[in-house]
Amino acid sequence: MARNRIFSIIVGGIALVALLLLPAMVHIYYTPYYYAVASIIFLMVLYNVLRKDTDEIFYQKWRKQKSKGFWFYVAWKGLWSSFVIVVVVCFGQLFGNNYTPLAIWAALSTGELVGVLLLIMVFGFASAAGSWFDNNKRYERVIDERMKNE
């Protein structure tokens, strides 16, 4: 487990350096805001890597979440994932091309906008379904380890 944490910290550090050096390589609009968003993202990733999300805490949380059912989880997590994708794309367009979300909305026809949103939702719900199965695998592994320890 410590090896995964060290690997995550190294990858996060490399990503931070890349984010900080990106404005030196390409033109970035709203550079101070870009650095603020990059710093917030880095701090969120660092928090997730360093927090003590042990298997026992995961077991308790996932048992509760699993009791609500697959479709509830996929619907909720799929909508959340779709929202995150939209936010990331909007920030990317704002900082990279100086397109505000309103400008993007105005530039797309209704059919194109619906198509883009449906595509984003397909990816969001697919990631949610994959997350369900990954969490179930971890849950089963934690149960097996608990049985061995008893």
C-alpha positions as CSV (number, residue, x, y, z in Angstrom):
1,M,0.0,0.0,0.0
2,A,2.9,2.4,0.8
3,R,4.3,1.7,-2.6
4,N,1.1,2.8,-4.3
5,R,1.1,5.9,-2.2
6,I,4.7,6.8,-3.1
7,F,3.9,6.2,-6.8
8,S,0.9,8.4,-6.6
9,I,2.9,11.2,-5.0
10,I,5.6,11.0,-7.7
11,V,3.0,11.0,-10.5
12,G,1.2,13.9,-8.8
13,G,4.5,15.8,-8.5
14,I,5.2,15.3,-12.2
15,A,1.7,16.4,-13.1
16,L,2.1,19.5,-11.0
17,V,5.4,20.4,-12.6
18,A,3.7,19.9,-16.0
19,L,0.8,22.1,-15.1
20,L,3.1,24.8,-13.8
21,L,5.4,24.7,-16.9
22,L,2.5,24.6,-19.4
23,P,2.1,28.4,-19.6
24,A,5.8,28.7,-20.5
25,M,5.2,26.4,-23.5
26,V,1.9,27.6,-24.9
27,H,-0.2,30.7,-24.5
28,I,-2.7,30.4,-21.6
29,Y,-5.5,32.9,-21.2
30,Y,-6.3,34.2,-17.6
31,T,-2.9,32.9,-16.3
32,P,-3.5,33.9,-12.6
33,Y,-6.7,32.0,-12.6
34,Y,-5.1,29.1,-14.4
35,Y,-2.5,28.9,-11.6
36,A,-5.2,29.1,-8.9
37,V,-7.2,26.3,-10.5
38,A,-4.0,24.2,-11.0
39,S,-3.1,24.7,-7.3
40,I,-6.6,23.7,-6.1
41,I,-6.5,20.6,-8.3
42,F,-3.1,19.7,-6.9
43,L,-4.2,20.2,-3.3
44,M,-7.3,18.0,-3.9
45,V,-5.2,15.2,-5.4
46,L,-2.7,15.5,-2.6
47,Y,-5.5,15.3,0.0
48,N,-6.9,12.2,-1.7
49,V,-3.4,10.5,-1.8
50,L,-2.4,11.3,1.8
51,R,-5.7,10.7,3.6
52,K,-6.1,7.5,5.5
53,D,-8.8,5.8,3.5
54,T,-8.2,2.4,5.0
55,D,-9.9,-0.8,3.8
56,E,-12.0,-0.7,6.9
57,I,-13.4,2.8,6.2
58,F,-13.9,1.7,2.5
59,Y,-15.7,-1.4,3.7
60,Q,-18.2,0.6,5.9
61,K,-18.8,3.2,3.2
62,W,-19.2,0.7,0.3
63,R,-21.5,-1.6,2.2
64,K,-23.8,1.3,2.8
65,Q,-23.5,2.5,-0.8
66,K,-24.0,-1.0,-2.2
67,S,-27.2,-1.5,-0.2
68,K,-28.8,1.4,-2.3
69,G,-28.3,-0.7,-5.4
70,F,-26.5,-0.6,-8.7
71,W,-28.8,1.7,-10.6
72,F,-28.9,4.3,-7.9
73,Y,-25.1,4.3,-7.8
74,V,-24.7,4.5,-11.5
75,A,-27.3,7.3,-11.9
76,W,-25.8,9.4,-9.1
77,K,-22.1,8.8,-9.9
78,G,-22.8,9.0,-13.7
79,L,-24.4,12.5,-13.3
80,W,-21.5,13.6,-11.0
81,S,-18.9,12.3,-13.5
82,S,-20.7,14.0,-16.4
83,F,-20.7,17.3,-14.4
84,V,-16.9,16.9,-13.7
85,I,-16.3,16.3,-17.4
86,V,-18.2,19.4,-18.4
87,V,-16.4,21.5,-15.8
88,V,-13.0,20.3,-17.0
89,V,-13.8,20.9,-20.6
90,C,-15.1,24.4,-19.9
91,F,-11.9,25.3,-17.9
92,G,-9.8,23.8,-20.7
93,Q,-11.6,25.9,-23.3
94,L,-11.5,29.0,-21.2
95,F,-7.7,28.8,-20.4
96,G,-6.6,27.3,-23.8
97,N,-8.8,29.0,-26.3
98,N,-10.5,31.9,-24.4
99,Y,-13.9,30.5,-25.0
100,T,-16.4,31.0,-22.2
101,P,-19.0,28.4,-21.5
102,L,-21.6,30.8,-22.8
103,A,-19.7,31.4,-26.0
104,I,-19.5,27.6,-26.6
105,W,-23.2,27.2,-25.9
106,A,-24.0,30.0,-28.4
107,A,-21.7,28.6,-31.0
108,L,-23.3,25.1,-31.0
109,S,-26.6,24.4,-32.6
110,T,-29.2,22.7,-30.4
111,G,-28.6,19.3,-32.1
112,E,-24.8,19.6,-31.6
113,L,-25.2,20.7,-28.0
114,V,-27.5,17.7,-27.3
115,G,-25.1,15.4,-29.1
116,V,-22.1,16.6,-27.1
117,L,-24.0,16.4,-23.8
118,L,-25.2,12.9,-24.6
119,L,-21.7,11.8,-25.4
120,I,-20.4,13.2,-22.2
121,M,-23.2,11.4,-20.3
122,V,-22.4,8.1,-22.0
123,F,-18.8,8.5,-20.8
124,G,-19.9,9.6,-17.3
125,F,-22.3,6.6,-16.9
126,A,-19.8,4.2,-18.3
127,S,-17.2,5.4,-15.8
128,A,-19.8,5.0,-13.0
129,A,-20.6,1.4,-14.0
130,G,-16.9,0.6,-14.2
131,S,-16.4,2.2,-10.8
132,W,-19.2,0.0,-9.4
133,F,-17.4,-3.2,-10.5
134,D,-14.0,-1.9,-9.3
135,N,-15.4,-1.1,-5.9
136,N,-17.1,-4.5,-5.7
137,K,-13.8,-6.2,-6.4
138,R,-12.1,-4.2,-3.7
139,Y,-15.0,-5.0,-1.3
140,E,-14.7,-8.7,-2.0
141,R,-10.9,-8.5,-1.4
142,V,-11.5,-6.7,1.9
143,I,-14.1,-9.3,3.0
144,D,-11.6,-12.1,2.1
145,E,-8.9,-10.4,4.2
146,R,-11.3,-10.0,7.1
147,M,-12.2,-13.7,6.9
148,K,-8.5,-14.7,7.0
149,N,-7.8,-12.5,10.0
150,E,-10.7,-14.0,12.0
